[in-house]
Amino acid sequence: MSKFISLKTSLPGTKSQEIAKKREKYVAKPMSGSLSPCYIAYGEGALVTDVDGNQLIDLTGGWGCLAVGHTHKKVVAAIKDQAEKYLHTDFTAVPYEPLVELAEKLVKLAPGSTPKSAAFFNSGAEAIENAVKIARAHTKRPAIIVFENAFHGRTLLTMTMTHKAMPYKYHFGPFAPEIYRLPFPSSSHPMADIEDFEKILVNTVIPDSVAAIVVEPIQGEGGFNVPQEGFLEYLRELTEKYGMLLITDEIQSGIGRTGKFYAIENWNIEPDLICLGKSLASGLPLSAVITKKEITDTLPGGCIGGTYVGNPLACRAALEVIKIIEEEQLLERALKIGERLKERFLKMKDRYSIVGDVRGIGAMMAIELVKDRKTKEPATQETAQVIQECVKNGVLIAGAGINKNVLRMLVSLEITDEQLDEALEVLEKAIAKV
Ligand SMILES: Cc1ncc(COP(=O)(O)O)c(C=O)c1O
C-alpha cells in the first residue's frame, strides 16, 4: 500500500502532456530530456506533486540541491523576508550583511586552522573556474590536474576538466589548455601501489608547472566513487611536496550529504580551496569558494566577481540551510539515512546478481549495476530501464557513472524513514524486473 506515492493518472498526465508539447516547440532542444515526464506543481520535503495531482517521491533532490528538501518553511520565509527588503545591489556597489554573515559561517565551519575567506558565485562551474583562476594567480603556474570520471561543469574550462566526452564536449572544442587527467584510485578500482600515482603524474606533466589538483572527495556524476583509502591524504602530501594547491570540488558532496558539513571532513585534511554549490542555498543559484586567506589576499580587487554573485536572497537562503542542518541535526540524519540505504542495498546485492557494487559515504550512497560481477561489464541499458520503471511507479531516481550504470541517492535529508522505505520498495521491484 502506497502511503506517499499517489498516481491519479498514468504518467505523464494530460496537463503535463500539454506543457510538453509547448516545450517541444519553444525550449531549446539540447535542454530537452528531463528525468520526470511530469511537470511539478509544488514540492515539499522529499515529495513532489505534479500539475495533474500525482504525488511522487523525489530521490534526486534537484540533482543534489535540496539537502533540506523542497520548500523548507524556514528557507522560504527567509527568501520572502529578504525579497521585501532588497533583491539586488551588487555587493561591490552597495554591500549587504547576509553575504558577510554567510562568509563568516562557511569559514568557521571549514576544516583546518589556517585563516580563510569566502568568495561567492552563481553556479558550481563558476566556483571551479574561479578556484582555478585563484590557484593559477597564486602559484603563477598554468597546469591543472583533474581525474578520470570527474565532473566539474559545462563552461569552456570546466567541460574541459570534466571527463566524459558525450554529451558534455560535443563538438564544443577547442578546449582549454593545460588540463591533465590522471587515474582516480577508488575503493572499487584501487591502485595496487598508491605510490605509482606519483610516477604517472611526473610522466604526464612537469610538476612545478602545476598550479593545483582539483578533486571531488567523492565523485558525483562519475558514479559516487569513493577514493581508495589513504589516497586523499597522499594527494595532500604530494601537492605540498611539489608546491601545488589542493582544491576540493564539493559541489555535489558538500553541505551535509556525507554526514559532515564539508565532505573533506571525512578525512583529516585541510585543502587550500574548497568549492561549494548545489545544496548551499537550497537550489537558489549560489556557489562559494573557501580559500586560505594567504592565497586570495594578494590578488587585486575586482579580479574575481560578477554582477549577480552572492545574491542577497540566495545568501539568506544559505544562512537558513546552515541553521537547519544544525538545529535539525541533519548531519546525524545523513548517517542514519546512509545506514538504511546501505543495509537495503546490500540485501539487494545478495538477491540480485545485477547489483555489482554498493558504495558511498553517509547519505551519498549508490549501487552499480553490472552484467557480470567478475568482469564488471556495465549494465547500462538495464540501469536506464530501472530508472524508467521507478519513474513510472512514482519514484524519481538519478543515474550516474561514466557508463551510466550507477543509481545514486541524492535524497533530501528531510526524507522520513517511511518515505525512504516506500521508494526503496519501488526500486527493488524495478531491479527485480530487469
Ligand atoms: C562535482 C560537481 N562539480 C561541478 C558541478 C557543476 O555545477 P553547476 O551545474 O552548478 O555549474 C557539478 C554539477 O553537477 C558537480 O556535481
The ligand as a Gaussian input file, in Angstrom:
#p B3LYP/6-31G(d) Opt

LIG

0 1
 C       31.062000      17.838000      -8.510000
 C       30.446000      18.890000      -9.379000
 N       31.167000      19.961000      -9.741000
 C       30.659000      20.932000     -10.504000
 C       29.366000      20.885000     -10.960000
 C       28.833000      21.976000     -11.823000
 O       27.868000      22.700000     -11.145000
 P       26.823000      23.616000     -11.935000
 O       25.963000      22.692000     -12.733000
 O       26.093000      24.340000     -10.861000
 O       27.624000      24.515000     -12.804000
 C       28.571000      19.788000     -10.620000
 C       27.190000      19.665000     -11.127000
 O       26.597000      18.643000     -11.161000
 C       29.125000      18.768000      -9.811000
 O       28.400000      17.701000      -9.450000

